[in-house]
Amino acid sequence: MHRIVILGAGTAGTLVANKLRSKYDRDDVGITIVDRDDDHHYQPGYLFLPFGTYTPEQIVRKRHAFLPDGVTLALSEIERVDAASNRVHLADGTVLGYDTLIIATGVQPRPEATPGGDGPEAGVSIHHFYDLEGAEALSEAIHGFRGGRVVIHISEMPIKCPVAPLEFTFLADSWMRKKKIRHKYEIVHVTPLDGAFTKPVASRELADALDHRDVKLETDFAVAEIDNEAKELVSFDDRRIPFDLLVTVPVNMGPDYIEASGPRCARCSASSPRPAVTSGDAG
């Protein structure tokens, strides 16, 4: 029997598991999918939670409910991948052998990668929407905020869902206008790109849309640190952008087990006769 192991039971891993199970007979192919818990998060919902479009209960469902019969769900943290021997070591001591490995664990927000991004004062005025806990804290902060300078900031590229920061900016503007409180806020969109987006035509149109909504656009901003005491973003060329509420997109990094697995896993073991296949979480 050919053994397929999928690391990550988010959107990408779940889709792959369903497609493979429908394509191959159970007697010929065994499929195991691994994740740390049984909670499947609809990650695009994080973006809308601060504005009341979704509740946490609507965003989280049980992973096993989305998996077909004939797919084994293993619940554990991943410790490392031994690509030389085609084995995955789980934190609970389980070792899974594989013939094909599919990596779908996506990326994680790392606020600590930016100096000051997780400082002692960060929880007061610095927020993000890249996990459920962060989105819930941001929701509380927005509803308790009574006016001032809101800065939406991208730490560096690439990031998961590159359009999400712009979506949040437009959603925030729309929410404030519906509440008839837009006049109490200044909104600033800060990006390391040389325009509002990566593609020239989209960048031009989106910059016009931001300008039409009275959103200031700051480009080519390479953040060096977040000064919590002064409440300022500080760039490497010493530009400073003050904020009262900072919604930052932290540095996106892969999970720790990739590094722990060594360079062969990181290269997807291209020279192996039974290589691994990578897939990012589509969330």
Sequence and secondary structure as in RCSB ss.txt:
>XXXX:A:sequence
MHRIVILGAGTAGTLVANKLRSKYDRDDVGITIVDRDDDHHYQPGYLFLPFGTYTPEQIVRKRHAFLPDGVTLAL
SEIERVDAASNRVHLADGTVLGYDTLIIATGVQPRPEATPGGDGPEAGVSIHHFYDLEGAEALSEAIHGFRGGRV
VIHISEMPIKCPVAPLEFTFLADSWMRKKKIRHKYEIVHVTPLDGAFTKPVASRELADALDHRDVKLETDFAVAE
IDNEAKELVSFDDRRIPFDLLVTVPVNMGPDYIEASGPRCARCSASSPRPAVTSGDAG
>XXXX:A:secstr
 EEEEEE  SHHHHHHHHHHHHHS TTTEEEEEEESSSEEE GGGGGTGGGTSS HHHHEEEGGGGS TTEEEEE
S EEEEETTTTEEEETTS EEE SEEEE    EEEGGGSTTTT TTHHHHEE  SSHHHHHHHHHHHHH  SEEE
EEEE SS  SSTTHHHHHHHHHHHHHHHTT GGGEEEEEE SSSSSSSSHHHHHHHHHHHHHTTEEEE S  EEE
EETTTTEEEETT  EEE SEEEEE EEE  HHHHHT HHHHTTTTTSSS EEE     
